[in-house]
């Protein structure tokens, strides 16, 4: 697998991001930096604005004010496919594979700009298309093996368990060699053993240099692997810091009604 480049600068910078829907402010003047090589955790009670913020970062919705930068370049005005090409990839809380395609085929579709996407290349440059497809297949199989999906690589995505689908989502984003990976509740709806596998893969990728920002309601996961932790409540960022201090922060505890373990 290709290792992501690690450095000391902020991979992600949010400056005054706000998003309103009519009279409702879903994200209210949120600012923070995420350093390269971090596993950032974005937590908060239901309705805090976390998913709206994720959708803003990925370009699915435009902020009403503020700026988002990826490695120093503004991305908040770009459409999703250009943000993806810039190096920001995301997964979804409910995985969205091509259900009738195999695991291998799903992973191979992830990279943008494949020569075979242009029909004339298949007619005029079939050798190029074949060479690229072979290289992508080898790369995809390497990632599939890393994600412990090799034994189901020929199975349709529709046949996978919830945990395997989360691993497939991770495999698909890795094919693009992203600078930043957004994970939307990766531990939701999966059994404990696959959750351990998923967490192990995230931490191993982080050791290789990948940077993550994770929305997660499983506080055991957040408190064990995430730093910094950002806490949102009612659209605002109310805390940024480490896990230990978060446990003692009265505003964080009030937001969760004392539910942090």
N, C-alpha and C positions, 0 to 999 in steps of 0.2 A: 504493500500500500504506500502511496505517496504521503509523506509527512507534511503537515501544515507548517508554514513559517511562523516562528515565534519571535516576538520582539517586545520592547518595554513600553511602547506607546499605547494609548487608548485605541483599541480596535473600534469601539462604539462610543459615540458621544451624543447625548440628547441635551438640547438646550431649549427649555421653555415650551415643551410640547403640550399642546392642548387640542382636544377634540370635543366638539359639542354636537348633539343631535337635537335640533330644535332648542328648547329651553333647558335641556339636560346636559350637564358637563360630565362626560365620561372620563376624560383625562384632563387634569387641571394643572398646567404649568409644571410639568415633570422634567427634571434635569438630573442626569448622572452620567458618569464615565464608566466604561467597562474595560479594564486593562487586558492586553493580549495575554493569553495563557490562563485566563481565569475561568472558573465555573461559577457564573453569577446565578443567584437564585432570585426570582421575582415572585413574591408571595403576597397574600392578602385575602380577606374574606370574599365570598361570592359577591359580585357586583362592584368590586373595587376598581375595575378598569384595566385589569391585566391583559385580557384578550384583546381589547380595543387597542391597547398600546402595542401589543405584538402585531396586530393587523396593520397598524400605522408604520411600524418598522419595516415590515415586509412589502409595503406599498399597496396593500389591498384597499386601504382608505387613506385619504390625504389629511394631514393635520390642518387645523384651522390657523395655528400659529406655531412658531418654533422651528427648529432645525435638527435634523438627524445627520450625523456624519459617520462614514465607515472608512477607517484608516485616513481620516482627515478630509475626505471628499464628501460633499453633501449628496444625500440620496433621497431626501424626503419628497422631492418633486418627481422622482423617477417612477415608471410603471414597474409592476412586480418582476417582469422578465429581465429588465435591466438591473434591478437590484440583485436578482439572482446571479446574473452575469458578473456583477461587481464583487460577489463573494459572500453574500448573505443568503443562507438557505434555512428553511424551516420545516418542521414536522407539524402535524395537526393532532389535536386531542383525539379525534376520531380519524383513524388512518384512511387514506384515500388512494388505495392502489388501483391498478387496472385489474379488476377481479378475475377476468377470464384468462389473463396472461399469466405465464409462469413467474416464479420469483426471479429467475435469471432475466427474463424479458423485461420485467418491471424495472430492474436495476439498470439494464442496458439502455432504457429509454431516457434516463435522467440527464445525461450531458446534453447541453445545447449545442447547436451548430454542427450537427453530424452531416457528413457529406451526403449520405443516403437520403437526407430529408429533401434534397433538391432532385426532382425526378430526372432531370437531364444528366446528372452525374451517374445515375444507374444505367443510362444508355451510352454515354460518351466516355465515362471514366469508371467502368465497373471494377477495375483493379484497385483503384483508390478506395472505393466503397468497401470492397472485400477486405482490404488490409486494415482499414479503420475498424470495421466490425469485429475482426479477429482480435485486434488490440483491446477494444472495449470489452469483448467477452472475457479475455484473460483478466483484465482489471476488475470486472464485475465479479468473477468467480473468486478472486482474491478477497474482495470485500465481503462477499457472501460467506466465505469460510471464516473470516474474522468475526462476523456477526452470528456464527453458529447456525447458519441456515443451509449449509451445504447439502444435508440429506433431504431437504425439501426444495432444492433449487429447480427441479423440474415439475414441481407441483403448482397448480393454479393458486393464485393469491387468495381466492375465495375459500380455500380449504384450510388456511392457516388459523391458528389460535390468536387470541387478542395479543398475547405477548410476542408471538412471532411476527404479527403485523407491525408492532412497534419497532422490532428489530429490522424489519424490511424498510420501514420509513427511514430509519437511521442509515441503512445501507444505501438507499437512494440518494440521500443528501451527500453522503461521502463521495459518490461518483463525481460530484462537481468540484471537489477539492475546495470547500468553502473556507473563507477567512473567519466566519462566525456562524455558529449553528444555533438556531432558536428551537428549543424543544418545548412543545405545549403538552404539559401533563404526561410525561413519558411513563410514569408508574401507574397511571389510572387504568383500572380494569384488567390488570394482569395478575397472575398467581405469584406467590412469594419467590419461588425459585427462578422464574424468568425475570422478576424484578431485580434480583441479585445479579443475574447475568447482564441485564441492561445497565445497571449501575457500574458493574465492572468494565463494560465496554466504554462507557462515558469517561471513567477515570483513566483507562488505558489510553484512549484517544487524547485526553487532556495531557497526559505525560508525553505524548508525541508532539504536542504543540497546538492542538485544536482548542479554540475558545468557544465557550458555551454560555447561553443565557436560557435559563430553564424556568418555566411556570410549573409549579408543583404544589399540590395540597398535602402530599405525604411529608410530614415534618421530619420524620426519621431520615428520609433521603436528603431533604434540604439541609438539615443541621449537620449531616455527616460529610457532605461533599461540596457544599456551596460556600463560596466566599469571593466577593462580597454578597451579602443578602440585602435586597431592596424590598421594602414593605410598602404596599399601597393600601389606601383606605379612602373610599368616597372620591376616587379619581386623583388623589394627591399622593405624592411620595412622602411618607412620614418617617422613614428610617432608611439609612444605608450604613452597613457596618458588618461586623462578624456575628457568628451564631451565638456566641456566649453573651455578648452585650445585648443582642436581640431578646434573649430570655429575660433580661433584667429591665428592659425598656418599658416604662409604664404606658406610653402611647401605643406601642405594639401590643402589649398585653390587653389593653382596653379594646383595641380593634378586634382581637380574637376572643374576647371575653374570657381570657385566662386559659385558652385551650392549648397553648404551646406546651409540648412535653418537657 
